[in-house]
Amino acid sequence: MKAAVIESVGKAVVAEVPDPTPGPRQVVVEVAACGLCGTDLHILQGEFAPELPIVPGHEFAGEVVGVGTRVTEVSVGDRVAVDPSLYCHECRYCRTGHNNLCERWAAIGVTTPGGAARYALAPVANCVKLPDHVRTEDAALVEPLSCAVRGYDVLRSRLGAHVLIYGSGTMGLMMLELAKRTGAASVDVVDVNPARLETARRLGVSAAAANPGELDRPQGWDLVVDATGNAAAIQDGLDRVAKAGTFLQFGVADYATRVTIDPYRIYNQEITITGSMAVLHSFERAAELFANGVLDPEIFISDRLPLDQYPQALEQFASGIGRKIVVVP
């Protein structure tokens, strides 16, 4: 079958790879669409994936075309979104409910072949059936939405909070949509990309700016979310958290990224700094929210490109052009 392959650091190609064969509790999914993510860029840079080559793609949905001998939950012909998370269920973190911090953490499209291919393997337990009204080619958005849902679980936001989000790419916009639905008093967005900032305005923000200094909240924001992974944005955001507020590191930074914190201010103003790692008990909820229309796929998905153009799609994504880019096998 045809698949995208990250062969080595900095090199992505499209090549023929063997068709997958399901194990007893696995299914084969014919991929309808696979989203690109910042994680894919990190893999291209030699981060995250334990070894290369790897077939990327951890945001995907499709139709079940093959089932293992012990699969009863889904049938051939069912349409599913796939949670890429693979946990050991044995380590200390799994046994205390922190599966996303599993000592043997793995993921489809990161440590095992993913959905940037015609077919992908998945454990049946990771498959969530899609209702009839949800288009399969849109459901690649469920996985990133599940990460955003996890982010809001970590935030434990209260009603009437003032929220500042750095970045209006896919993840920043998803955090915006969730903030609007979790009782925020205001949601402001900062981004240096004019096109993406215009999308944030289209979705309905309280204020949007390229420079946070243009925003009028001298006392700071109750919740500050970095959805960029950019050191300058993170540093600026840390300085704009209000007393008793929370800073969420949601964007994925490079390993080498460093910022400076002010320990006295954290102590004296009771500021919380926290992070959100991938998916945890949030995929099914994200699938329900998606089915109920929390996101408009036509706004969030800016480009649908053929799988043959995967290397070019990565380049476009890295350049910041568009919003969510999906490849279609």
Beta strands, then each sheet from edge to edge (+ up, - down):
strand 1: 2-8
strand 2: 11-16
strand 3: 26-35
strand 4: 59-67
strand 5: 79-82
strand 6: 85-86
strand 7: 106-107
strand 8: 119-123
strand 9: 127-129
strand 10: 162-166
strand 11: 186-190
strand 12: 207-209
strand 13: 221-226
strand 14: 241-249
strand 15: 272-275
strand 16: 301-306
strand 17: 324-328
sheet 1: 1+ 2-
sheet 2: 8+ 3- 4+ 5- 9+
sheet 3: 8+ 3- 17+ 16+
sheet 4: 6+ 7-
sheet 5: 12+ 11+ 10+ 13+ 14+ 15+
end
